[in-house]
Amino acid sequence: MQKKNLLPPNLRKSSTKKAFRENIFINKLILPSIRMYKKIVTEILKNANIKIGEDIIINDESFYKELVLRGSLGLGETYMSGKWDSQNLDTLVTKFLESKLDTYKVFGAGINLATFLKSKFDNLQDVKHAPDLYDTHYNSGNYLFESFLDPNMIYTCAYFKNTDDLAQAQLNKIRIVGEKLDLKPGDKVLDIGCGWGGTAKILSDMFDVHVTGVADTPNQIAYAKEHNLSDKVDFILTDYRDVEGKYDKIYNVGFLEAVGPKNLRNFMEQVDMLLKDEGIFLTHTIGGKKSVRSTEPWIDRYIFPHGVIPSMKQIDKATSGIFEKRDFESFGKYYVKTLTNWNSRFNANWDKIKDEYKNPEVFKRMMNYYFLTCAASFKTGKNDLWHFVYTKPGRVKDYEIYRLP
C-alpha cells in the first residue's frame, strides 16, 4: 500500500529547498537580517511573559523570520519541522492568545492580507470547493481517526458532565441532541454532515427514529454504510444543497463551520424548506467572538481548508425571519477536555499508524500542534461551543428546554 503524503509541497522531503520560495511577494522584498527578526520577536515574547529557553526552545533561528513574515502559518510550520519546541505547548499557546499575539499586525501581514482577499472575492465554501476538505484532512485514512476518536467515531465536542470517559461523554452529547430535538418514535430525522455515521445510528437506536445522514465526503459515507447501517438509518453521499424531502427534525453537529459566512443564509433557507412546519432544528457549532471571513491560515492549510467559525452575529443574521430561537447552551469548556483526550489517545496509538505516512515525525508534530493549539483557543475563550435550537416562528407552542441531569 502506498504511503500517504498529505503535507503541502514545502514540507515534503523532496521539496525542502522550495520552502522559502513559496511566497513570491515576500521573497522579492529586501529582507532584514535574522538578527533583526530575532530582536523583534524576542521583545514581543518578553512583553507576553514568554521566556525563550523555558516556555519556548528555539532550535533554528530561522524561526524568527518565519514568525514575522508568515505569522501563525510560520509558527505552525516551524513547529512541524522542529525549529522550535515546548514542553507545554498548550500552555505556551494559551500565553500567546491571552497576550493577543495572534492579533499583532507585525506577524504575517502578507499572508493575512492574501487570505482576506481570497475569502472576500471567492466563495470558498461553494460546491466547486467542497472536495478541498475531504481531499486533505478527512482523506488521511480512517486509521488516523480510529487512533484518537471514541469507538463510535464522533469527531465533535463531547459533554463531560458526570463522567471523565470520552466514549460516555460522546453518548451524553448525542442524548442531549436527541432530547433537545424532542425526538419521538417514528420521527423522520435529517443529519446534515453526518461524518462516519455514529451519531445517526445511536440516535436511531436511542429514540426509535429513522435518520437520513448526508455528507459529501466519500470515505465517511463508505465507513458509515459499513459500520452504522441499519433498517432505521440511511446514508447518502451528496452536498447538503441537493437534499430533498420533508423531515420532522433536522440537526447538524460540527457542520456549520464548513458552510461559510457567504452561505449561512442560504443554508438556513435550505433547512427551512426541508423542515416540516411543526419541526425542530438543532445546530451544534464552534463559535467565535468576532465575525470573520476566513479561518486561521495554519488550520486552513493543514486541517480544515476553507472552514470558517461563525460568530453569534452571523448566525443571528442568517436565521432572522426564518427561525425562532428556542434554546441556547454554551459548553466550550468541554472542548478543552475533548481535545486533550484526543491528543493523548493519538500519541498512545501512534506506533500503530506511523508507518502509513511518508514523513511520520512531521505528521505527528502537526497533529499534536492541532490538538493542543485548538485546546488553548477554547481555554482562553477565543472560541466556544454552542447549541442552538430553532423552530419556525409561532409553530411550536410548548417547547421545553432540556439539560442533562
Wavefront OBJ file of the C-alpha trace (Angstrom):
o trace
v 0.000 0.000 0.000
v 1.373 3.396 -0.972
v 2.098 5.631 1.965
v 0.179 8.891 2.139
v 1.963 12.196 1.796
v -0.684 14.704 2.781
v 1.676 17.543 3.633
v 1.877 20.615 1.398
v 4.818 20.583 -1.045
v 7.040 22.907 1.004
v 7.195 20.373 3.846
v 7.749 17.217 1.812
v 11.248 15.763 1.892
v 11.651 16.088 -1.840
v 10.817 19.789 -1.826
v 12.511 21.302 1.232
v 14.549 23.696 -0.942
v 11.290 25.295 -2.067
v 10.272 26.283 1.460
v 11.366 29.895 1.140
v 10.210 30.352 -2.466
v 6.565 29.845 -1.607
v 5.597 33.473 -1.144
v 6.879 35.336 -4.214
v 5.866 38.731 -2.911
v 7.748 38.340 0.371
v 10.861 36.879 -1.222
v 11.215 39.878 -3.538
v 11.452 42.217 -0.560
v 14.793 43.375 0.790
v 14.701 41.399 3.989
v 16.468 42.430 7.183
v 18.896 40.064 8.837
v 17.967 37.205 11.155
v 19.338 39.343 13.966
v 16.705 41.977 13.277
v 13.889 39.411 13.253
v 15.238 37.910 16.469
v 15.230 41.310 18.135
v 11.633 41.987 17.114
v 10.324 38.588 18.245
v 12.347 38.480 21.474
v 10.967 41.833 22.598
v 7.368 40.846 21.808
v 7.676 37.493 23.590
v 9.235 39.199 26.605
v 6.279 41.567 26.883
v 3.986 38.500 26.777
v 5.937 36.862 29.636
v 7.086 34.072 27.322
v 10.604 33.009 28.199
v 12.879 31.781 25.430
v 14.709 28.684 26.656
v 11.930 27.821 29.109
v 8.472 28.310 27.607
v 9.778 28.003 24.052
v 13.038 26.388 22.923
v 14.411 27.684 19.625
v 16.274 25.004 17.644
v 16.766 27.019 14.445
v 16.964 30.804 14.361
v 15.192 30.988 11.013
v 12.107 30.588 13.238
v 12.223 34.322 13.949
v 11.999 35.285 10.296
v 9.242 32.774 9.600
v 7.162 34.079 12.509
v 7.455 37.720 11.428
v 6.878 37.129 7.721
v 4.305 34.345 7.855
v 2.616 34.788 11.238
v 0.601 31.870 12.575
v 1.303 29.855 9.421
v 5.034 30.240 10.007
v 4.615 29.443 13.700
v 2.865 26.167 12.955
v 5.147 25.107 10.114
v 8.333 25.813 12.070
v 6.954 23.673 14.890
v 6.180 20.877 12.443
v 9.711 20.990 11.040
v 11.284 21.004 14.519
v 12.642 24.545 14.500
v 11.202 25.119 17.957
v 9.776 23.054 20.810
v 7.864 23.499 24.027
v 7.420 21.146 26.946
v 3.923 22.585 27.471
v 2.631 23.508 24.045
v -0.939 24.218 25.125
v 0.289 26.489 27.951
v 2.560 28.341 25.534
v -0.224 28.928 23.014
v -2.517 29.993 25.859
v 0.022 32.700 26.699
v 0.144 33.693 23.028
v -3.634 34.113 22.918
v -4.013 35.770 26.318
v -1.410 38.328 25.242
v -3.259 38.748 21.905
v -0.103 37.981 19.934
v -2.338 36.452 17.266
v -3.638 39.958 16.524
v -0.212 41.623 16.118
v -0.130 43.165 12.658
v 3.645 42.742 12.520
v 3.185 38.964 12.227
v 2.329 37.569 8.797
v 0.899 40.734 7.249
v 1.329 39.448 3.689
v -0.178 36.032 4.426
v -3.107 37.552 6.304
v -3.833 40.029 3.509
v -3.748 37.288 0.876
v -6.093 35.118 2.966
v -8.514 38.019 3.452
v -8.592 38.944 -0.224
v -9.111 35.342 -1.302
v -12.062 34.905 1.049
v -13.522 38.292 0.099
v -13.554 37.739 -3.660
v -14.248 33.997 -3.782
v -16.913 31.824 -2.190
v -14.594 29.191 -0.724
v -17.442 27.054 0.636
v -19.380 26.659 -2.606
v -19.900 23.345 -4.409
v -16.747 23.552 -6.527
v -14.551 23.958 -3.431
v -16.248 21.209 -1.385
v -13.693 18.496 -2.319
v -10.847 20.589 -0.863
v -11.745 19.476 2.646
v -12.127 15.755 2.156
v -9.081 15.649 -0.114
v -6.886 16.722 2.809
v -7.667 16.093 6.475
v -10.551 13.669 6.006
v -8.552 11.700 3.453
v -5.794 10.999 5.959
v -7.124 7.464 6.411
v -9.768 6.154 8.791
v -6.964 4.536 10.790
v -5.905 8.056 11.831
v -9.325 8.912 13.234
v -9.726 5.481 14.808
v -6.474 6.153 16.663
v -7.879 9.061 18.669
v -11.684 9.102 18.479
v -14.072 7.086 20.642
v -15.320 3.727 19.301
v -18.295 5.433 17.604
v -16.008 7.834 15.678
v -17.633 11.030 16.914
v -15.470 13.954 15.787
v -17.101 16.811 17.707
v -17.112 18.164 21.248
v -18.113 15.649 23.915
v -20.169 16.515 27.008
v -18.172 15.552 30.096
v -20.738 16.264 32.786
v -20.774 13.388 35.333
v -18.028 11.450 33.520
v -14.343 11.519 32.581
v -14.735 8.812 29.936
v -14.598 10.052 26.327
v -16.981 7.426 24.941
v -19.590 8.116 27.631
v -19.179 11.869 27.186
v -19.944 11.485 23.481
v -23.028 9.417 24.287
v -24.066 12.200 26.679
v -23.787 14.732 23.863
v -25.803 12.558 21.487
v -28.555 12.046 24.076
v -28.666 15.819 24.630
v -29.116 16.362 20.892
v -31.983 13.879 20.800
v -33.701 15.319 23.872
v -33.378 18.903 22.630
v -34.900 17.813 19.318
v -37.746 16.217 21.318
v -37.398 13.070 19.230
v -40.447 10.804 19.205
v -40.683 7.199 17.941
v -41.190 7.191 14.211
v -39.825 10.691 13.591
v -38.153 11.245 10.246
v -34.810 12.926 11.005
v -32.114 14.520 8.839
v -28.429 14.632 9.888
v -26.561 17.215 7.768
v -22.854 16.428 7.689
v -23.188 13.014 9.304
v -19.483 12.158 9.449
v -18.849 8.445 9.953
v -22.482 7.857 10.925
v -22.151 7.171 14.631
v -24.474 9.931 15.817
v -27.215 8.955 13.362
v -27.065 5.271 14.331
v -27.040 5.959 18.079
v -29.949 8.411 17.866
v -31.979 5.939 15.813
v -31.468 3.288 18.490
v -31.947 5.593 21.497
v -35.175 7.202 20.296
v -36.579 4.708 17.747
v -36.451 7.209 14.870
v -35.407 6.987 11.229
v -32.314 9.061 10.420
v -31.021 10.037 6.994
v -27.386 11.081 7.152
v -25.886 13.137 4.327
v -22.284 14.162 3.677
v -20.106 14.951 0.675
v -17.092 13.020 1.994
v -16.764 9.625 0.242
v -14.575 7.994 2.898
v -17.003 8.859 5.658
v -20.118 7.691 3.841
v -18.400 4.417 2.895
v -17.434 3.874 6.548
v -20.956 4.779 7.744
v -22.555 2.253 5.386
v -20.170 -0.461 6.531
v -20.315 0.159 10.284
v -23.541 2.004 11.118
v -26.168 0.989 8.590
v -29.467 -0.441 9.828
v -33.090 -0.511 8.713
v -33.590 2.800 10.591
v -30.631 4.653 9.061
v -29.759 5.710 5.511
v -26.549 7.360 4.391
v -26.337 9.402 1.197
v -23.254 10.838 -0.490
v -24.467 14.296 -1.501
v -23.989 18.008 -0.947
v -26.423 19.488 1.561
v -27.686 21.855 -1.133
v -29.058 18.885 -3.081
v -31.058 17.253 -0.284
v -34.797 16.912 -0.865
v -37.813 15.801 1.157
v -39.515 16.808 4.391
v -38.321 15.963 7.920
v -39.786 16.154 11.405
v -36.435 17.063 12.950
v -33.128 18.258 11.479
v -29.737 18.638 13.113
v -26.142 19.306 12.224
v -23.275 18.579 14.581
v -19.971 20.247 13.721
v -21.016 21.213 10.206
v -21.886 24.907 10.292
v -18.153 25.728 10.310
v -17.945 24.297 6.776
v -20.878 26.338 5.437
v -19.091 29.706 5.396
v -20.433 33.219 6.090
v -21.455 33.817 2.473
v -23.686 30.740 2.549
v -25.169 30.807 6.046
v -28.414 32.443 4.978
v -28.888 30.013 2.089
v -28.152 27.121 4.440
v -30.856 28.258 6.844
v -33.307 28.690 3.968
v -32.493 25.154 2.826
v -33.158 23.785 6.318
v -36.414 25.754 6.453
v -37.512 24.185 3.164
v -36.701 20.666 4.404
v -38.238 21.064 7.882
v -41.914 20.401 8.487
v -43.902 23.300 9.927
v -44.020 21.767 13.414
v -40.412 20.592 13.218
v -37.372 21.357 15.350
v -33.860 22.194 14.143
v -30.657 21.942 16.219
v -27.213 23.168 15.284
v -24.079 22.293 17.242
v -21.190 24.528 16.209
v -17.932 26.082 17.275
v -18.496 29.806 17.719
v -16.140 32.766 17.639
v -16.241 36.147 19.348
v -15.644 38.098 16.141
v -17.218 37.879 12.706
v -14.564 36.788 10.204
v -14.451 35.780 6.547
v -11.683 33.187 6.807
v -10.006 30.898 9.284
v -6.532 30.991 10.799
v -4.012 30.298 7.966
v -2.335 27.230 9.506
v -5.649 25.483 10.253
v -6.840 26.437 6.777
v -3.851 24.805 5.092
v -3.359 21.670 7.154
v -6.615 20.709 8.864
v -9.867 22.311 7.656
v -9.473 24.083 4.301
v -11.979 26.920 3.857
v -13.646 26.334 7.210
v -14.864 29.479 8.974
v -16.008 29.639 12.594
v -19.250 31.662 12.687
v -19.963 34.395 15.199
v -23.190 34.916 17.133
v -23.918 37.959 14.984
v -23.520 35.975 11.747
v -25.753 33.144 12.973
v -28.448 35.509 14.240
v -28.439 37.376 10.936
v -28.687 34.135 8.951
v -31.669 32.864 10.976
v -33.517 36.185 11.321
v -37.062 35.930 9.994
v -36.672 32.218 9.255
v -36.418 30.605 12.685
v -37.334 31.386 16.260
v -34.556 30.619 18.757
v -35.949 28.356 21.484
v -32.809 27.356 23.359
v -29.121 28.181 23.572
v -26.356 26.427 25.515
v -22.619 27.111 25.620
v -20.162 24.433 26.720
v -16.806 25.245 25.150
v -15.046 24.219 28.363
v -15.719 20.611 27.383
v -13.845 21.048 24.104
v -10.631 21.528 26.086
v -11.136 18.113 27.657
v -12.246 16.573 24.353
v -9.142 17.788 22.502
v -6.709 16.755 25.248
v -8.352 13.318 25.273
v -7.904 13.042 21.515
v -4.286 14.143 21.820
v -3.500 11.542 24.492
v -5.170 8.756 22.534
v -3.398 9.754 19.326
v 0.023 9.584 20.971
v -0.787 6.323 22.740
v -1.688 4.731 19.392
v 0.888 6.475 17.206
v 3.160 3.453 16.783
v 0.267 1.526 15.220
v -0.213 4.009 12.366
v 3.085 5.883 11.894
v 4.253 3.643 9.053
v 1.321 4.835 6.948
v 2.966 8.231 6.430
v 5.983 9.259 4.384
v 7.002 11.923 6.882
v 5.830 10.411 10.176
v 7.613 12.783 12.552
v 6.330 15.878 10.769
v 2.807 14.439 10.635
v 2.889 13.595 14.332
v 4.015 17.101 15.240
v 1.285 18.516 13.004
v -1.421 16.569 14.825
v -0.097 17.450 18.283
v 0.063 21.110 17.288
v -3.511 20.929 16.013
v -4.959 19.326 19.137
v -3.151 21.486 21.686
v -3.417 24.854 19.959
v -7.151 24.294 19.465
v -7.475 23.353 23.147
v -5.796 26.648 24.024
v -8.298 28.560 21.876
v -11.162 27.152 23.954
v -9.318 27.530 27.241
v -8.829 31.250 26.615
v -12.379 31.764 25.365
v -11.298 32.767 21.877
v -13.608 30.012 20.657
v -16.670 28.445 22.238
v -19.087 25.582 21.540
v -22.737 26.455 21.013
v -26.035 24.591 20.826
v -28.932 26.422 19.185
v -32.463 25.036 18.975
v -34.843 26.607 16.457
v -38.440 26.243 15.371
v -40.458 28.043 12.722
v -41.959 31.267 14.122
v -45.142 30.644 16.064
v -45.427 26.982 15.074
v -44.282 25.078 18.217
v -46.134 26.308 21.300
v -44.857 24.114 24.130
v -41.142 23.570 23.555
v -39.381 22.507 26.777
v -35.683 23.241 27.339
v -33.587 20.175 28.183
v -30.366 19.922 30.223
v -28.504 16.740 31.120
v -29.343 15.917 34.787
l 1 2 3 4 5 6 7 8 9 10 11 12 13 14 15 16 17 18 19 20 21 22 23 24 25 26 27 28 29 30 31 32 33 34 35 36 37 38 39 40 41 42 43 44 45 46 47 48 49 50 51 52 53 54 55 56 57 58 59 60 61 62 63 64 65 66 67 68 69 70 71 72 73 74 75 76 77 78 79 80 81 82 83 84 85 86 87 88 89 90 91 92 93 94 95 96 97 98 99 100 101 102 103 104 105 106 107 108 109 110 111 112 113 114 115 116 117 118 119 120 121 122 123 124 125 126 127 128 129 130 131 132 133 134 135 136 137 138 139 140 141 142 143 144 145 146 147 148 149 150 151 152 153 154 155 156 157 158 159 160 161 162 163 164 165 166 167 168 169 170 171 172 173 174 175 176 177 178 179 180 181 182 183 184 185 186 187 188 189 190 191 192 193 194 195 196 197 198 199 200 201 202 203 204 205 206 207 208 209 210 211 212 213 214 215 216 217 218 219 220 221 222 223 224 225 226 227 228 229 230 231 232 233 234 235 236 237 238 239 240 241 242 243 244 245 246 247 248 249 250 251 252 253 254 255 256 257 258 259 260 261 262 263 264 265 266 267 268 269 270 271 272 273 274 275 276 277 278 279 280 281 282 283 284 285 286 287 288 289 290 291 292 293 294 295 296 297 298 299 300 301 302 303 304 305 306 307 308 309 310 311 312 313 314 315 316 317 318 319 320 321 322 323 324 325 326 327 328 329 330 331 332 333 334 335 336 337 338 339 340 341 342 343 344 345 346 347 348 349 350 351 352 353 354 355 356 357 358 359 360 361 362 363 364 365 366 367 368 369 370 371 372 373 374 375 376 377 378 379 380 381 382 383 384 385 386 387 388 389 390 391 392 393 394 395 396 397 398 399 400 401 402 403 404 405
